[in-house]
């Protein structure tokens, strides 16, 4: 099997989306990395997105359980479209990912929420099991919620990182299907966020989650696809974050919201 860096480089050059009518993404990232200091970091890099341009998003949860999403795309065209109701703050900043070896990379932002995160990847028995299985599962089965529930149970046992859920609902209410085709363990990592060294990786006393997406108790890197339900203002929240500026600014900012989404944001904002 190719090394993570090689797979990522090929993915960054690919411009095709997986087929479907859902909101679709293809890319890579860190499912989640917990620290003994009670911090959490997650990474999503989607070179291919049905919402528009490629984007990168870094999620940071502090020990007080406050999530900050730092992204290089508008909030209605990035991860806060799905997670905003659980996010305390969302920031638009430049993010750089640099690979220094086949299994080593860093994630950096030097904006108002400065961070530098170094990651080294490795294999485990569990990740080798996942990669062997992922390479032979037909695409049609990856899109089947029943099959994904079985894979979730198998992944929970194989990876030994706590509960795993490959299908369910995100905080804003949309259903999701996660297709991690390749997985590696985070063997080592150091991170400094806003001048604070987060210390050594380590499991949390209680496994964290965002909606039905569980954060693994040991770091895992993935390459794969994600499918999310198309926004429905009658059933889904339009919340971009719990603590940012008046969301009505999105309606008038020229962002590419659908008419229904603009109406839902106006309605929600007027009730605040």
C-alpha positions as CSV (number, residue, x, y, z in Angstrom):
1,X,0.0,0.0,0.0
2,X,1.1,3.5,-0.7
3,X,2.4,5.8,2.1
4,X,0.0,8.4,3.4
5,X,1.9,11.3,1.8
6,X,1.8,9.7,-1.6
7,X,-2.0,9.0,-1.3
8,X,-2.6,12.6,-0.2
9,X,-0.5,14.1,-3.0
10,X,-2.5,12.1,-5.5
11,X,-5.8,13.2,-3.9
12,X,-4.8,16.8,-4.0
13,X,-4.4,16.5,-7.7
14,X,-7.8,14.8,-8.2
15,X,-10.7,17.0,-9.2
16,X,-13.6,14.5,-9.3
17,X,-16.3,14.1,-6.7
18,X,-17.7,10.8,-5.6
19,X,-21.1,10.3,-7.3
20,X,-24.3,11.1,-5.5
21,X,-26.9,13.8,-4.7
22,X,-25.8,14.4,-1.2
23,X,-23.3,17.1,-0.1
24,X,-20.1,15.3,-0.8
25,X,-16.4,15.5,0.2
26,X,-13.3,13.7,-0.6
27,X,-10.1,14.2,1.4
28,X,-8.1,13.4,4.5
29,X,-7.5,14.5,8.1
30,X,-7.1,13.6,11.7
31,X,-10.4,12.1,13.0
32,X,-9.4,13.4,16.4
33,X,-6.4,13.6,18.8
34,X,-6.9,13.8,22.5
35,X,-4.4,15.1,24.9
36,X,-3.8,14.3,28.6
37,X,-4.3,18.0,29.2
38,X,-7.9,17.6,28.1
39,X,-7.5,19.4,24.8
40,X,-8.6,17.9,21.5
41,X,-7.5,18.7,18.0
42,X,-9.1,17.5,14.7
43,X,-8.2,18.2,11.1
44,X,-10.4,18.1,8.0
45,X,-8.8,18.7,4.6
46,X,-11.3,18.4,1.7
47,X,-9.5,19.0,-1.7
48,X,-12.8,18.1,-3.4
49,X,-16.2,19.5,-2.2
50,X,-19.6,19.6,-3.7
51,X,-20.1,23.0,-1.9
52,X,-17.5,24.7,-4.0
53,X,-13.8,25.3,-3.4
54,X,-11.4,23.0,-1.5
55,X,-11.0,23.9,2.2
56,X,-9.2,23.1,5.4
57,X,-10.7,23.1,8.9
58,X,-9.0,22.6,12.3
59,X,-11.1,22.0,15.3
60,X,-9.8,22.7,18.8
61,X,-11.7,21.8,22.0
62,X,-10.3,23.3,25.2
63,X,-10.6,21.7,28.7
64,X,-13.7,23.8,29.4
65,X,-15.4,22.0,26.5
66,X,-15.4,25.0,24.2
67,X,-15.0,24.2,20.5
68,X,-13.2,26.6,18.2
69,X,-13.2,25.9,14.4
70,X,-10.5,27.6,12.4
71,X,-11.2,27.4,8.7
72,X,-10.0,28.9,5.4
73,X,-13.5,29.0,3.8
74,X,-16.8,30.8,4.7
75,X,-18.7,29.1,7.6
76,X,-21.7,28.2,5.3
77,X,-19.3,26.4,2.9
78,X,-17.2,24.5,5.5
79,X,-17.5,22.3,8.6
80,X,-19.6,24.8,10.6
81,X,-22.4,24.2,8.1
82,X,-22.9,20.9,10.0
83,X,-21.4,21.5,13.5
84,X,-22.1,25.1,14.2
85,X,-24.7,24.5,17.0
86,X,-21.9,22.9,19.0
87,X,-19.2,25.4,18.2
88,X,-18.4,28.4,20.5
89,X,-16.3,30.3,17.9
90,X,-15.5,30.1,14.2
91,X,-12.6,31.9,12.7
92,X,-11.5,32.4,9.0
93,X,-7.7,32.0,8.8
94,X,-5.1,30.7,6.4
95,X,-4.0,27.2,7.3
96,X,-1.0,25.4,5.9
97,X,-0.3,21.7,5.8
98,X,3.3,20.6,5.0
99,X,4.6,17.1,4.7
100,X,8.2,16.5,5.8
101,X,8.3,12.7,5.2
102,X,6.1,9.8,4.0
103,X,4.3,9.8,7.4
104,X,5.1,13.2,8.9
105,X,3.3,16.5,8.5
106,X,2.6,19.8,10.3
107,X,-0.5,22.0,10.4
108,X,0.1,25.7,11.0
109,X,-1.9,28.9,11.2
110,X,-0.3,32.3,12.1
111,X,-3.5,34.3,12.3
112,X,-5.4,35.5,15.3
113,X,-5.7,31.8,16.5
114,X,-2.1,30.8,16.0
115,X,-1.2,27.1,16.3
116,X,1.5,24.7,15.2
117,X,0.7,21.0,15.2
118,X,3.2,18.2,14.3
119,X,2.0,14.7,13.5
120,X,3.8,11.4,12.9
121,X,1.8,8.4,11.6
122,X,2.3,4.7,12.2
123,X,0.6,1.3,11.7
124,X,-1.2,-0.8,14.2
125,X,-2.8,-4.2,14.0
126,X,-6.2,-2.4,14.0
127,X,-5.3,0.1,11.2
128,X,-3.9,-2.7,9.1
129,X,-7.2,-4.6,9.6
130,X,-9.2,-1.5,8.6
131,X,-7.0,-0.9,5.5
132,X,-7.3,-4.5,4.3
133,X,-11.1,-4.4,4.7
134,X,-11.5,-1.0,3.2
135,X,-9.6,-1.9,0.0
136,X,-12.1,-4.7,-0.8
137,X,-15.4,-3.2,0.2
138,X,-17.4,-2.2,-2.9
139,X,-18.4,1.5,-3.1
140,X,-22.1,0.6,-3.0
141,X,-21.6,-1.0,0.4
142,X,-19.8,2.1,1.7
143,X,-23.0,4.0,1.0
144,X,-25.2,1.5,2.9
145,X,-26.1,2.7,6.5
146,X,-26.7,-0.8,7.7
147,X,-23.2,-1.9,6.5
148,X,-21.6,1.2,8.0
149,X,-23.2,0.3,11.4
150,X,-21.6,-3.1,11.2
151,X,-18.3,-1.6,10.2
152,X,-18.6,0.9,13.1
153,X,-18.9,-2.0,15.5
154,X,-15.9,-3.8,13.9
155,X,-13.8,-0.6,13.9
156,X,-14.5,0.0,17.6
157,X,-13.1,-3.5,18.4
158,X,-10.2,-3.4,15.9
159,X,-8.9,0.1,16.6
160,X,-9.5,0.1,20.4
161,X,-10.0,3.8,20.5
162,X,-13.5,3.9,22.0
163,X,-16.8,4.1,20.2
164,X,-16.8,4.6,16.4
165,X,-19.8,5.7,14.4
166,X,-19.6,5.9,10.6
167,X,-23.2,7.0,10.2
168,X,-25.6,9.1,12.3
169,X,-26.4,12.8,12.7
170,X,-24.1,15.9,13.0
171,X,-25.1,18.5,15.6
172,X,-27.0,20.6,13.1
173,X,-29.2,17.6,12.3
174,X,-28.0,16.4,8.9
175,X,-27.4,12.7,8.5
176,X,-23.8,11.7,7.6
177,X,-22.0,8.7,6.1
178,X,-18.3,8.4,6.7
179,X,-16.1,6.3,4.4
180,X,-12.5,6.1,5.8
181,X,-10.9,4.0,3.1
182,X,-7.4,4.2,4.7
183,X,-6.5,4.7,8.3
184,X,-3.2,5.2,10.2
185,X,-2.5,5.8,13.9
186,X,-1.0,9.0,15.2
187,X,2.3,7.6,16.7
188,X,3.5,10.9,18.0
189,X,2.4,14.5,18.1
190,X,3.2,17.9,19.6
191,X,0.9,20.9,19.4
192,X,1.1,24.5,20.5
193,X,-2.1,26.5,20.4
194,X,-2.1,30.2,21.1
195,X,1.2,29.8,22.9
196,X,0.2,26.9,25.1
197,X,1.9,23.5,24.7
198,X,-0.9,20.9,24.8
199,X,1.5,18.3,26.2
200,X,1.4,14.6,25.5
201,X,-1.4,12.8,23.7
202,X,-3.6,10.8,26.0
203,X,-7.2,9.5,26.4
204,X,-9.9,11.6,28.0
205,X,-11.8,10.4,31.2
206,X,-15.0,10.4,29.1
207,X,-14.9,10.0,25.3
208,X,-16.0,13.2,23.6
209,X,-18.3,13.6,20.6
210,X,-19.9,16.1,18.3
211,X,-23.4,14.8,17.6
212,X,-22.9,11.2,16.6
213,X,-19.3,11.7,15.6
214,X,-17.2,10.3,18.4
215,X,-13.6,11.5,18.9
216,X,-11.2,8.6,19.1
217,X,-9.4,8.2,22.4
218,X,-6.2,7.7,20.4
219,X,-5.3,9.7,17.3
220,X,-6.3,8.4,13.9
221,X,-5.6,9.8,10.5
222,X,-7.9,8.9,7.6
223,X,-8.2,9.2,3.8
224,X,-11.7,8.9,2.5
225,X,-15.1,10.4,1.6
226,X,-18.0,11.9,3.5
227,X,-21.6,12.3,2.5
228,X,-24.0,14.6,4.3
229,X,-27.7,15.2,3.8
230,X,-28.7,18.3,1.8
231,X,-29.8,21.2,4.0
232,X,-33.5,21.3,4.8
233,X,-34.6,24.5,6.7
234,X,-37.6,22.6,8.1
235,X,-35.4,20.0,9.8
236,X,-31.9,21.3,10.1
237,X,-30.3,24.1,12.1
238,X,-28.6,27.0,10.3
239,X,-26.5,27.9,13.3
240,X,-23.0,28.8,12.3
241,X,-21.7,29.0,15.8
242,X,-23.0,29.7,19.3
243,X,-20.8,32.7,20.0
244,X,-19.9,34.6,16.7
245,X,-21.2,37.8,15.4
246,X,-24.9,38.2,14.3
247,X,-25.5,35.5,11.6
248,X,-27.6,37.9,9.6
249,X,-24.3,39.2,8.3
250,X,-24.0,36.0,6.3
251,X,-27.2,36.8,4.5
252,X,-25.9,40.1,3.2
253,X,-22.2,39.1,2.8
254,X,-22.5,37.7,-0.7
255,X,-22.0,34.1,0.6
256,X,-23.4,31.4,-1.6
257,X,-26.4,30.4,0.6
258,X,-29.4,28.9,-1.0
259,X,-32.6,30.9,-0.8
260,X,-34.0,28.5,1.8
261,X,-30.9,28.8,3.9
262,X,-31.0,32.6,3.8
263,X,-34.6,32.5,5.0
264,X,-33.8,30.1,7.8
265,X,-30.8,32.2,9.0
266,X,-33.0,35.3,9.0
267,X,-35.7,33.5,10.9
268,X,-33.3,32.1,13.5
269,X,-31.4,35.3,13.9
270,X,-34.6,37.3,14.5
271,X,-35.6,35.0,17.3
272,X,-32.3,35.5,19.2
